[in-house]
Amino acid sequence: MSVAERGPAVARTVSPPVLARRQSPSPAKAVVVIAPSSLTIALGLWGIRRKNTMWGDESVTYQLAHRDLSQIWHTAHHVDLVHALYYAVMHEIFGLFGGGLLTLRLPSVLAMSAAASGVGLLALRLAGPRAGLLAGLVFSLLPQVQKYAQEGRSYAMVCALVTWATYALVVSVPHRARWRWAVYGSTMLLACLLHEFAVLALVAHGVTLVVSRVPRAVLRAWSAAAAGIVAGLLPLAIWSAGQSGQVSWIGGPVRLRGVLVVAVLGVACARAPLGVRGPVRLSVLAVPILVLPTFLLLIASPVKPIFVDRYVLYSSIGGALLLGAWMDYFHRRQQSRRNVWIAAVAVLAALVQPSISLRTPQSRSNDVTAIGAAVRKEGRPGDGLLYLSGQHRILTAADPEDTRFLTDLALAQDPVSSNTLAGVELPARDIAARMLEFDRIVTVRDPAGAHSPANPREQAKTSTLRRHFREYGTTHVNGARVTVYVRDHDPSPKAGLDPADRERAVG
């Protein structure tokens, strides 16, 4: 058989993804980058203000980013060292663009947009243009991606950096150029310095390279980069270990269900022949980054519960890659194409309600704007203000106008001057004495009314309220209870109330 006769047969043995990979025109690459990025920005801007509300963690970012860099550094000695770099970045952004609500959240929108483009490029390189476009769009639509694209915290930035570090890894595998591995190492290190648990993605990368059986020279290059990342992260990890009490609130896995749903779907998709043959297969890259970070945090939970979905937000990269490549695979099978698009439309319809819900104040565990408004409404000029416990002071610190006319009865030194998040409180005896100087006290406490931590200060607050005051009224808001207490001067049911209060009590 002649060469001309053998040509068509050879051409037919080359799978469509391989041809797509080798002949990906620049317009297709541009679409893979621009379409997911644009969709992410559009979804990020949709309802970004959440009715001008803010939740507790964002409030901490807002407060610390408004402090000087030296104050951020000194505060990190006491608390939140793991987020110190992020606060410093946000401080500079606030200095350039103002410290408003949009400025707080827009960096996360842009970071997640960059992550969506990176996911698209990863899938394009490993499975072709259509898979790249679909993976990028899937990533943009994932509920957890939509949620954290609108939060003033570090997780979107970490996700973007891990995405592009993963892309740098895939690009570096066929090469031995040191600068490529330097880019990979520096990008991963920056992600780890923004949040320590990004180092779990490094473990996933190592598993990918071992399973892919890359040449020893590649393993040595990756090992050198990984050693540099660990060495750069180690001082932060050792120092921040002394602040592990910050995650004592985690009693068990937090919002695990959504992560598991994406993981199960992704692993199921991995059973199909996805992507193209090469140094690294798509499924071999995607499955470890989808599964391993979650698994490692979960197996540590019996010793120290530390799993929260946002800590491994970057695992969404693996899920999006697998789902996008799976859709591309079935699209190429003529008999399955119609079913794939019917399923896609059904999923999009199912995502409408969760997407709307994510843009409401109730989608977060608390609402510091509502808490501050309740304190402002219930309090009067000259009333006392008491936090049960003192850590709840963070919930009203974002807007000082909410508590401007009230006297913080337990505060000895404010958060800024003390380089803390919640300030320094007076000794227990002094707190009790100050409480007895007031006839009305507004308290902020846990939404369920749970008891405050068993320490002398909190015991002094609760015992003094119980013995000398009585509850007048309570306002329940998302994340807290705001209760007004009045002084019990005599056994009369309406004692201690001015005429207006008596009228309210009777009514």
Buried (B, 14 or more C-beta within 10 A) or exposed (E): EEEEEEEEEEEEEEBEBBEBBEEBEEEBBEBBBBBBBBBBBEBBBEBBBBEEBBBBBBBBBBBBBBBEEEBBBBBBEEBBBBBBBBBBBBBEBBEEEEBEBEBBBBBBBBBBBBBBBBBBBBBBBBBBBBBBBBBBBBBBBBBBBBBBBBBBBBBBBBBBBBBBBBBBBBBBBEEEEEEBBBBBBBBBBBBBBBBBBBBBBBBBBBBBBEBBEBEEEBBEBBEBBBEBBBEBBEEBBEEBEEBEEBEEEBEEBBEBEBBEEBBEBBBEBBEBEBBBEBBBBBBBBBBBBBBBBBBBBBEEBEEEBBBBBBBBBBBBBBBBBBBBBBBBBBBBEEEEEEEBEEEBEEEEEEBEEEBEEBBEBEBBEBBBBBBBBBBBEBBEEEBBBBBBBBBBBBBBBBBEEBBEEBBBBBBEEBBBEBBBBBBBBBEBEBBBBBBBEBBBBBBBBBBEEEEBEEEEBBBBBBEBBEEBBEEBEBBBBBBBBBBBBBBBEEEEEEEBBEEEBBEEEEE
